[in-house]
């Protein structure tokens, strides 16, 4: 997924799941993310409203990239396995799962069949082979297969080395478009080391397209919306 991945928010459910192992694992994951509970709604460069602030006694969510979450969990797993000779950890990358036989707990890859396993966990994305197997091997009407459909509009993820100058560095922000012609919102999350992750979402109408070529004019609008300073370098933004 690389730089296209959007930052996740680990709230009470995520914390509780990781803490079922122990507090040390949660501490190792948390240090790779950014704790944040603040939220602001921006109507323009000058008008914004604070919708949520830090509350005493309430543990904030941790904003973390999926790649950092996975690497943190894997690092801890490999480190802990070194202290337990009876526990062997083998990681196979770029391994495509063709089929899952849940009746015998066996997985089939392009090379061979592997198993049986004590536990098979389906974390293989929207086109999950494991989820399809659950639907196949479960009794009728006991497992609801998740529907997949194309969402209207356009989406773009950008990672920035620093937070846009007009936004609070410690707050999540929803930036609304200043004009109906733009029609694009920006959801901004602060991340570790002063950076941020921006999700642009919306659907540009005909008024936002050039008369000559009919191409979407988005770059200048995005920059003026979040980076009014003309001296911002393109190198500060990765999409």
HUQUI-V402208 format. One record per pair of residues at least 12 apart in sequence whose C-alpha atoms are under 10 Angstrom apart, sorted by the first residue. I is the first residue (numbers start at 0). J is the second residue. Records with the same first field share a line. If there is no record, write none. Layout:
I=J + J
//
This chain:
0=65 + 66
1=64 + 65 + 66 + 238
2=64 + 66 + 156 + 157 + 158 + 196 + 237 + 238
3=155 + 156 + 157 + 158 + 196 + 198 + 237 + 238
4=64 + 65 + 66 + 156 + 157 + 158 + 196 + 198 + 238
5=62 + 63 + 64 + 65 + 66 + 155 + 156 + 157 + 158 + 188 + 196 + 197 + 198
6=32 + 33 + 61 + 62 + 63 + 64 + 65 + 66 + 67 + 68 + 156 + 158 + 187 + 188 + 189 + 190 + 195 + 196 + 197 + 198
7=32 + 60 + 61 + 62 + 63 + 64 + 65 + 66 + 68 + 188
8=32 + 33 + 34 + 35 + 59 + 60 + 61 + 62 + 63 + 64 + 65 + 188
9=29 + 32 + 33 + 34 + 59 + 60 + 61 + 62 + 63 + 68
10=36 + 58 + 59 + 60 + 61 + 62
11=58 + 59 + 60 + 61
13=25 + 60 + 61
14=26 + 28 + 29 + 58 + 60 + 61
17=72
23=75
24=71 + 72 + 75 + 76
25=71 + 72
27=68 + 71 + 72 + 74 + 75
28=61 + 63 + 67 + 68 + 69 + 70 + 71 + 72 + 74 + 75
29=60 + 61 + 62 + 63 + 68 + 71
30=61 + 63 + 71 + 191
31=61 + 62 + 63 + 64 + 67 + 68 + 70 + 71 + 190 + 191 + 192
32=60 + 61 + 62 + 63 + 64 + 67 + 68 + 189 + 190 + 191 + 192
33=59 + 60 + 61 + 62 + 63 + 64 + 169 + 188 + 189 + 190 + 191 + 192 + 193 + 194 + 195
34=58 + 59 + 60 + 61 + 62 + 63 + 169 + 170 + 189 + 190 + 191
35=52 + 53 + 58 + 59 + 60 + 61 + 62 + 169 + 170 + 171 + 188 + 189 + 190
36=51 + 52 + 53 + 54 + 57 + 58 + 59 + 60 + 61 + 62 + 169 + 170 + 171
37=49 + 50 + 51 + 52 + 53 + 54 + 59 + 60 + 167 + 169 + 170 + 171 + 172
38=50 + 51 + 52 + 53 + 167 + 169 + 170 + 171 + 172 + 173 + 187 + 188
39=51 + 52 + 166 + 167 + 170 + 171 + 172 + 173 + 174 + 187
40=171 + 172 + 173 + 174 + 175 + 186
41=165 + 166 + 172 + 173 + 174 + 175 + 176 + 177 + 185
42=173 + 174 + 175 + 176 + 177
43=174 + 175 + 176 + 177 + 178 + 224 + 225
44=165 + 166 + 174 + 177 + 223 + 224 + 225 + 226 + 227
45=165
47=166 + 172 + 173 + 174 + 175
48=172
49=170 + 172
50=172
51=170 + 171
52=170
53=170
61=190
62=171 + 188 + 189 + 190 + 191 + 195 + 196
63=188 + 189 + 190 + 191 + 196
64=190 + 191 + 196
73=88 + 90
76=88
77=89 + 90
94=108 + 109 + 110
95=107 + 108 + 109 + 110 + 123 + 128
96=108 + 109 + 110 + 111 + 112 + 123 + 127 + 128 + 129
97=109 + 110 + 111 + 112 + 128 + 129
98=112 + 128 + 129 + 131 + 132
99=112 + 113 + 119 + 128 + 129 + 130 + 131 + 132 + 133 + 135 + 136
100=112 + 114 + 115 + 129 + 132 + 133 + 135 + 136
101=115 + 116 + 118 + 119 + 129 + 132 + 133 + 135 + 136 + 137
102=115 + 132 + 136 + 137
103=115 + 116
104=116 + 117 + 118 + 119
105=117 + 119
106=119 + 128 + 129
121=133
125=145 + 146 + 147
126=145 + 147
130=142 + 143 + 144 + 145
131=144 + 145
151=200 + 201 + 202
152=183 + 200 + 201 + 202 + 203
153=183 + 199 + 200 + 201 + 202 + 203
154=183 + 184 + 185 + 198 + 199 + 200 + 201 + 202
155=185 + 197 + 198 + 199 + 200 + 201 + 238
156=185 + 186 + 187 + 196 + 197 + 198 + 199 + 200 + 237 + 238
157=187 + 195 + 196 + 197 + 198 + 199 + 236 + 237 + 238
158=187 + 188 + 190 + 194 + 195 + 196 + 197 + 198 + 235 + 236 + 237 + 238
159=189 + 190 + 193 + 194 + 195 + 196 + 197 + 233 + 234 + 235 + 236 + 237 + 238
160=190 + 191 + 192 + 193 + 194 + 195 + 196 + 234 + 235 + 236 + 237
161=189 + 190 + 191 + 192 + 193 + 194 + 195 + 196 + 235 + 236
162=187 + 188 + 189 + 190 + 193 + 194 + 195 + 196 + 197 + 225 + 226 + 235
163=187 + 194 + 195 + 222 + 224 + 225 + 226 + 227 + 228 + 231
164=225 + 226 + 227 + 228 + 231
165=224 + 225 + 226 + 227 + 228
166=187 + 189 + 225 + 226
167=189
168=188 + 189 + 190 + 193 + 194 + 195
169=188 + 189 + 190 + 193 + 195
170=187 + 188 + 189 + 190
171=186 + 187 + 188 + 189 + 190 + 195 + 196
172=185 + 186 + 187 + 188 + 189 + 197
173=185 + 186 + 187 + 188 + 197 + 198
174=186 + 187 + 199 + 224 + 225
175=224
176=201 + 220 + 221 + 224
177=220 + 224
178=207
179=203 + 204 + 206 + 207
180=202 + 203 + 204 + 205 + 206 + 207 + 208
181=201 + 202 + 203 + 204 + 205 + 206 + 207 + 208 + 215 + 216 + 217 + 220 + 221
182=200 + 201 + 202 + 203 + 204 + 206 + 207
183=199 + 200 + 201 + 202 + 203 + 217 + 220 + 221
184=197 + 198 + 199 + 200 + 201 + 202 + 221 + 224
185=197 + 198 + 199 + 200 + 201 + 221 + 224 + 225
186=198 + 199 + 200
187=199 + 225
194=235 + 236
195=236
196=236 + 237 + 238
197=225 + 236 + 238
198=238
199=221
203=215 + 216 + 217
207=220
//
